[in-house]
């Protein structure tokens, strides 16, 4: 699934939100010339690829990345807790079966605490 946003802030908003206002640094980051950045400012538009690259460098892109990280962590934590509960339940069941007696199994009980 694609993570690219379908809508982004205006190019001038993105450029103004960058940690630097230096067009030369921005141009170097994008692999274009400073004149190209100036032209985007004048025309108030840029190619979608540049728009997306700049988006991820701004507070909006960082916010999206942060939300994905937090949500992923919550899902992983929930899964881990669920598996811990299931594991504890299964260990309890095994212990109960082992207490019931020796059923002539080839192996000795795995979880015997005796």
C-alpha positions in Angstrom: 0.0 0.0 0.0 1.3 3.5 -0.9 2.1 5.9 1.9 2.3 9.0 -0.2 -0.4 11.6 0.7 -3.1 12.3 -1.8 -3.1 16.0 -0.8 -0.3 18.2 0.4 -0.1 21.8 1.5 0.8 24.4 -1.2 4.4 24.5 -2.4 5.0 27.9 -0.8 3.7 26.6 2.5 6.0 23.6 2.3 9.0 25.7 1.4 8.3 28.1 4.2 8.0 25.3 6.7 11.4 23.8 6.0 14.1 24.1 8.7 16.1 26.3 6.2 15.1 29.1 3.9 18.3 28.7 1.9 17.3 27.8 -1.7 20.7 26.4 -2.4 20.5 23.9 0.4 16.9 22.9 -0.6 18.0 22.6 -4.3 21.0 20.4 -3.3 18.7 18.2 -1.3 16.3 17.7 -4.2 19.0 17.5 -6.9 17.9 20.6 -8.7 19.3 24.1 -9.1 18.5 27.1 -6.8 17.1 28.8 -9.9 14.6 25.9 -10.2 13.5 26.5 -6.6 13.1 30.2 -7.3 11.0 29.4 -10.4 8.7 27.1 -8.3 8.3 30.0 -5.9 7.5 32.4 -8.7 5.1 30.0 -10.5 3.7 28.8 -7.1 3.9 25.2 -8.3 6.4 22.3 -8.5 6.4 18.7 -9.8 4.6 16.2 -7.7 7.8 14.4 -6.9 9.4 17.5 -5.5 6.2 18.3 -3.6 6.3 14.8 -2.0 10.0 15.0 -1.1 9.4 18.4 0.5 6.3 17.2 2.3 8.2 14.6 4.3 10.7 17.2 5.5 8.0 19.4 7.0 5.9 19.2 10.1 3.0 17.6 8.1 5.1 14.8 6.8 6.9 14.2 10.1 3.5 14.2 11.8 2.2 11.5 9.4 5.4 9.4 10.0 5.1 9.8 13.7 1.4 8.7 13.7 2.3 5.6 11.6 5.1 4.8 14.1 2.9 5.3 17.2 0.0 3.2 15.7 2.4 0.5 14.6 3.8 0.3 18.1 0.4 0.1 19.7 -0.6 -2.7 17.3 2.6 -4.6 18.1 2.2 -4.1 21.8 -1.4 -5.3 21.7 -0.4 -8.4 19.8 2.4 -9.1 22.2 0.1 -8.8 25.2 -2.5 -11.0 23.5 0.1 -13.7 22.9 1.3 -13.5 26.5 -2.3 -14.1 27.7 -2.7 -17.0 25.3 0.6 -18.5 26.4 -0.4 -18.2 30.0 -3.7 -19.9 29.3 -2.1 -22.7 27.5 0.5 -23.3 30.2 -2.3 -23.4 32.7 -4.2 -26.0 30.6 -1.0 -28.1 30.2 -0.4 -28.0 34.0 -4.0 -29.1 34.6 -3.6 -32.0 32.2 -0.3 -33.1 33.8 -1.9 -33.0 37.2 -4.7 -35.4 36.0 -2.2 -38.2 35.7 0.2 -40.1 33.6 -1.4 -41.2 30.4 1.4 -43.3 29.2 2.9 -40.7 26.8 6.3 -41.4 25.3 7.7 -38.1 26.6 7.8 -36.9 30.1 5.6 -33.8 30.8 7.2 -30.6 29.4 6.0 -28.1 32.0 6.1 -30.2 35.2 6.9 -28.1 38.2 7.4 -31.2 40.5 
